[in-house]
Amino acid sequence: MSALQYMIKEYPGNEEERMRAAIGKFGLSGKAQVMPMKNLSDGQRSRFIFA
């Protein structure tokens, strides 16, 4: 499951674009948002947790 998929699942009713913006504010952009979380670096995972 990617960071974007997780956010959409946890916060239903929000647009994908809004979720992408929220994740992006913490430094996870583009490819990293749709990459499986198990493939993210430790730093990227930490940033996602703060999002």
C-alpha positions as CSV (number, residue, x, y, z in Angstrom):
1,M,0.0,0.0,0.0
2,S,1.3,3.4,-0.9
3,A,1.3,6.5,1.3
4,L,-1.4,8.0,-1.0
5,Q,-3.6,4.9,-0.8
6,Y,-3.3,4.9,3.0
7,M,-4.3,8.5,3.3
8,I,-7.3,8.1,1.0
9,K,-8.4,5.0,3.0
10,E,-8.0,6.8,6.4
11,Y,-9.6,10.0,5.3
12,P,-12.5,9.2,3.0
13,G,-14.3,12.0,1.3
14,N,-11.2,14.0,0.5
15,E,-10.0,14.4,-3.0
16,E,-6.8,12.7,-4.2
17,E,-5.3,16.1,-5.0
18,R,-5.9,17.3,-1.5
19,M,-4.2,14.2,0.0
20,R,-1.3,14.6,-2.4
21,A,-0.8,18.2,-1.3
22,A,-0.9,17.2,2.4
23,I,1.7,14.5,1.9
24,G,3.8,16.8,-0.3
25,K,4.0,19.4,2.5
26,F,6.1,16.9,4.4
27,G,8.6,16.3,1.6
28,L,7.1,13.3,0.0
29,S,6.4,14.1,-3.6
30,G,5.6,12.5,-6.9
31,K,6.9,9.0,-7.2
32,A,7.3,8.5,-3.5
33,Q,3.6,9.1,-2.8
34,V,2.6,6.1,-5.0
35,M,5.5,3.9,-4.1
36,P,4.8,1.0,-1.7
37,M,5.6,2.2,1.8
38,K,7.9,-0.8,2.3
39,N,10.2,0.6,-0.5
40,L,10.5,4.1,1.1
41,S,13.6,5.0,3.0
42,D,13.5,5.4,6.7
43,G,13.5,9.2,6.3
44,Q,10.6,9.1,3.9
45,R,8.6,6.9,6.2
46,S,9.3,9.3,9.0
47,R,8.0,12.2,7.0
48,F,4.9,10.3,6.0
49,I,4.1,9.5,9.7
50,F,4.2,13.2,10.4
51,A,1.8,13.9,7.6
